[in-house]
């Protein structure tokens, strides 16, 4: 690691303790120089300096030596820093297919180059290139797939909805799957005539959205009831009942439940803190549908997230 007084390119940081100490020493030396000039400019040749000022001048040699030691230490630290090493990394070209991935030797230390402002502006408006650049970074700095899906969805939300690829993006199992989706978006965006609108898929998406809105409405009504109940009982924690049974089941849990008897399913559902959610909806089909008092939330998969997630991972 770099010392606090140095940043990544070897220059000084204004927050390092060594740098602050060096600044103080230089300031004291500047003050001593002013005092020396003051004494030299005395027309009568008499000493006009106070005892404290004379004491300050007497410290000059020690301060200069201390400053020199700090500068030598910084030079040694620069020489002792390891040279940037190279590592293999897979770089995705914005306009290439998966079969045309470019493997190169990328240095850990970033390289800087001047880019015209208009070019930077155009790149910033190209959401597909931005998403591919983000995937490049996830190759070099691995993170949870759920986080990658979340941010890709945020960057390409309009295009994903326009070309009916939102669900395919969310259900991606790898970065390559997400890249496949981006390649489809690029193809459709370049030539919209290649896209065939799927009315059946649109209807399914509409039904899923309507169900989500109903669930949000039911959730708000439930929260209001539980909050009133906590108030009636004089509880200080008004969210006490909102936390009981609120945990959303996972896809893995639902698959295990389907193999159990009805009685065991109910017990396991309660023990797993899912009592606010409809068991029938997850293991079969809830006949009450809209009139059901329980939540019909989708089971959590590997890439599941909520809109209020700040970082999604």
C-alpha positions in Angstrom: 0.0 0.0 0.0 1.0 3.6 -0.7 1.9 5.8 2.3 -0.7 8.3 3.3 1.3 11.2 2.2 1.4 9.9 -1.4 -1.3 9.2 -3.9 -1.3 6.5 -6.6 0.9 8.4 -9.1 3.5 9.3 -6.5 2.4 12.9 -5.9 1.6 14.3 -2.5 -1.9 14.0 -1.0 -3.1 16.9 1.2 -4.3 14.5 3.8 -1.1 12.5 4.6 0.5 13.1 8.0 4.0 13.3 6.5 2.8 15.9 4.0 1.2 18.0 6.8 4.4 17.8 8.8 6.4 18.9 5.8 4.1 21.9 5.2 4.5 23.0 8.8 8.3 22.8 8.6 8.3 24.9 5.4 6.0 27.4 6.9 8.3 27.8 10.0 11.3 28.2 7.7 9.5 30.9 5.7 8.8 32.8 8.9 12.5 32.5 9.9 13.5 34.0 6.6 11.2 36.9 7.1 12.8 37.5 10.6 16.3 37.3 9.1 15.3 39.9 6.4 13.8 42.1 9.2 17.1 42.0 11.1 19.1 42.8 7.9 16.9 45.7 6.9 17.5 47.5 10.3 19.0 50.8 9.3 20.6 51.5 12.7 22.3 48.1 12.8 20.7 47.5 16.1 18.9 44.2 16.8 15.2 44.8 16.8 14.2 41.2 17.2 12.5 40.0 20.4 13.8 37.1 22.4 11.1 34.8 21.0 12.0 35.8 17.4 15.7 35.1 18.1 14.7 31.7 19.5 12.9 30.9 16.3 15.9 31.8 14.2 18.0 29.5 16.4 15.8 26.5 15.3 16.5 27.0 11.6 19.3 24.5 11.3 17.3 21.8 13.1 14.2 22.4 11.0 16.2 22.3 7.8 17.6 18.9 8.8 14.2 17.5 9.7 12.8 18.7 6.4 15.7 17.1 4.5 15.0 13.7 6.4 11.4 13.8 5.3 12.3 14.4 1.7 14.8 11.5 1.8 12.2 9.2 3.3 9.7 10.1 0.5 12.3 9.3 -2.2 13.0 5.9 -0.6 9.3 5.2 -0.5 9.0 6.0 -4.2 11.9 3.6 -5.0 10.5 0.8 -2.8 7.1 0.9 -4.5 6.5 -2.3 -6.6 6.4 -1.8 -10.3 2.9 -2.2 -11.9 2.5 -5.9 -12.7 0.5 -7.3 -15.6 -2.4 -9.7 -15.4 -4.7 -11.4 -18.0 -8.1 -9.7 -18.4 -10.8 -10.2 -20.9 -11.9 -6.9 -22.7 -15.2 -6.8 -24.4 -15.5 -4.7 -27.5 -18.6 -2.6 -27.6 -19.4 -3.6 -31.2 -18.2 -7.2 -31.1 -20.0 -10.5 -30.6 -19.1 -12.9 -27.8 -17.0 -14.9 -30.2 -14.8 -11.8 -30.8 -13.7 -11.1 -27.3 -10.3 -9.5 -27.1 -7.9 -10.9 -24.5 -5.1 -8.5 -23.7 -2.5 -7.8 -21.0 -3.9 -5.0 -18.9 -1.8 -3.1 -16.4 -3.1 -2.6 -12.9 -2.0 1.0 -12.9 -4.5 3.1 -15.0 -3.4 4.8 -18.1 -4.6 8.2 -18.9 -5.2 9.8 -22.3 -6.7 13.0 -23.6 -10.2 12.6 -25.1 -12.0 15.4 -26.9 -15.0 16.8 -25.0 -17.5 16.0 -27.9 -16.3 12.4 -28.0 -16.7 12.0 -24.3 -20.2 13.5 -24.5 -21.2 11.1 -27.3 -19.8 8.1 -25.3 -21.7 9.2 -22.2 -25.0 9.2 -24.2 -24.3 5.7 -25.6 -25.9 3.6 -23.0 -25.0 0.3 -24.7 -21.3 1.2 -24.8 -21.6 2.3 -21.2 -23.1 -1.1 -20.2 -20.3 -3.0 -22.0 -17.7 -0.9 -20.3 -19.3 -1.7 -17.0 -19.2 -5.4 -17.8 -15.5 -5.0 -18.6 -14.9 -3.6 -15.1 -16.8 -6.6 -13.5 -14.4 -8.9 -15.3 -11.4 -7.1 -13.8 -13.1 -6.6 -10.4 -15.5 -9.5 -9.8 -18.7 -8.8 -7.9 -22.0 -10.5 -7.3 -24.0 -11.3 -10.4 -27.1 -9.9 -8.7 -25.3 -6.5 -8.5 -24.3 -6.7 -12.2 -27.8 -7.5 -13.3 -29.2 -4.7 -11.1 -26.9 -2.0 -12.6 -27.2 -3.2 -16.2 -31.0 -3.1 -15.8 -30.8 0.5 -14.5 -28.6 1.6 -17.4 -30.6 0.0 -20.1 -34.2 0.0 -18.7 -35.7 1.9 -21.6 -34.2 -0.3 -24.3 -34.9 -3.5 -22.4 -38.6 -2.6 -22.1 -38.8 -1.4 -25.7 -37.4 -4.7 -27.1 -39.0 -7.0 -24.5 -35.7 -8.2 -23.1 -36.1 -7.1 -19.4 -37.0 -10.6 -18.1 -34.2 -12.2 -20.1 -31.7 -9.7 -18.5 -33.0 -10.3 -15.0 -32.8 -14.1 -15.4 -29.2 -14.0 -16.7 -26.9 -16.6 -15.0 -23.6 -15.1 -16.0 -22.0 -12.0 -17.4 -21.9 -13.7 -20.8 -25.7 -14.0 -20.7 -26.0 -10.3 -20.0 -23.6 -9.6 -22.8 -25.9 -11.6 -25.1 -28.8 -9.5 -24.2 -26.8 -6.3 -24.9 -25.8 -7.7 -28.3 -29.5 -8.2 -29.1 -30.3 -4.7 -28.0 -27.5 -3.3 -30.2 -28.8 -5.3 -33.2 -32.3 -4.1 -32.7 -31.3 -0.5 -32.0 -29.2 -0.4 -35.2 -32.0 -1.9 -37.3 -35.4 -1.9 -35.5 -37.0 -3.8 -38.4 -35.3 -7.0 -37.1 -37.3 -6.8 -33.9 -40.6 -8.8 -33.9 -43.1 -7.6 -31.3 -44.4 -10.5 -29.2 -48.0 -9.7 -28.2 -48.3 -12.8 -26.0 -45.1 -11.8 -24.1 -46.5 -8.3 -23.8 -49.7 -9.7 -22.2 -47.7 -11.7 -19.7 -45.6 -8.7 -18.8 -48.8 -6.6 -18.4 -50.3 -9.3 -16.1 -47.1 -9.4 -14.0 -47.1 -5.6 -13.7 -50.8 -5.5 -12.7 -50.1 -8.2 -10.1 -47.2 -6.3 -8.8 -49.2 -3.2 -8.4 -52.0 -5.1 -6.6 -49.4 -6.5 -4.2 -48.0 -3.1 -3.5 -51.5 -1.8 -2.7 -52.3 -4.8 -0.5 -49.0 -4.3 1.3 -49.7 -0.7 2.0 -53.1 -1.6 3.4 -51.6 -4.4 5.5 -48.9 -2.1 6.9 -51.5 0.5 7.9 -53.6 -2.2 9.7 -50.6 -3.5 11.6 -49.4 0.0 12.5 -52.8 0.8 14.0 -52.8 -2.5 15.9 -49.4 -1.6 17.4 -50.7 1.8 18.4 -53.9 0.3 20.0 -51.7 -2.0 22.1 -49.5 1.0 23.2 -46.3 -0.5 21.7 -43.3 1.8 21.3 -42.2 -0.2 18.2 -44.9 0.5 15.6 -43.3 -1.9 13.2 -43.4 -4.8 15.6 -46.1 -6.7 13.6 -44.7 -5.7 10.2 -41.6 -7.8 10.9 -43.6 -11.0 11.9 -43.6 -13.4 9.0 -42.3 -10.8 6.5 -39.4 -12.7 5.1 -39.8 -13.5 1.4 -39.2 -17.2 0.5 -36.5 -18.2 -1.9 -36.8 -20.3 -5.0 -34.8 -23.1 -3.3 -37.1 -23.1 -0.3 -40.2 -23.3 -2.5 -38.8 -26.3 -4.4 -38.2 -28.1 -1.1 -41.7 -27.3 0.2 -43.3 -28.8 -2.9 -41.9 -32.2 -1.9 -43.5 -32.1 1.6 -47.0 -33.0 2.8 -49.5 -30.2 3.3 -49.1 -30.3 7.1 -45.3 -30.2 7.0 -45.5 -27.3 4.4 -47.6 -25.2 6.8 -45.2 -25.8 9.8 -42.1 -25.2 7.7 -43.7 -22.0 6.3 -44.4 -20.7 9.7 -41.0 -21.6 11.2 -39.2 -19.9 8.2 -40.9 -16.6 9.0 -43.0 -16.5 5.8 -46.5 -16.2 7.4 -47.4 -12.9 5.7 -47.0 -14.7 2.3 -49.5 -17.0 0.6 -48.2 -20.6 0.7 -50.7 -21.8 -1.9 -49.4 -19.2 -4.4 -45.9 -20.6 -4.2 -46.5 -24.3 -4.1 -49.5 -24.5 -6.4 -52.3 -22.1 -7.3 -54.1 -19.7 -5.0 -57.8 -19.9 -5.9 -58.6 -16.6 -4.1 -56.2 -14.6 -6.4 -57.1 -10.9 -6.0 -59.2 -11.5 -2.9 -56.4 -13.3 -1.0 -55.4 -11.5 2.1 -51.8 -12.8 2.0 -49.0 -11.5 -0.1 -48.3 -12.9 -3.6 -44.7 -11.9 -3.9 -42.4 -13.8 -6.3 -39.9 -16.1 -4.7 -36.4 -14.6 -4.5 -33.9 -16.0 -7.1 -30.2 -15.4 -7.4 -30.7 -12.1 -9.2 -33.8 -10.8 -7.4 -33.8 -7.3 -6.1 -36.2 -4.5 -5.1 -36.4 -1.0 -6.5 -35.4 0.5 -3.1 -32.2 -1.4 -3.1 -29.4 1.1 -2.8 -26.6 -1.0 -4.2 -28.3 -4.3 -4.8 -25.6 -6.4 -3.3 
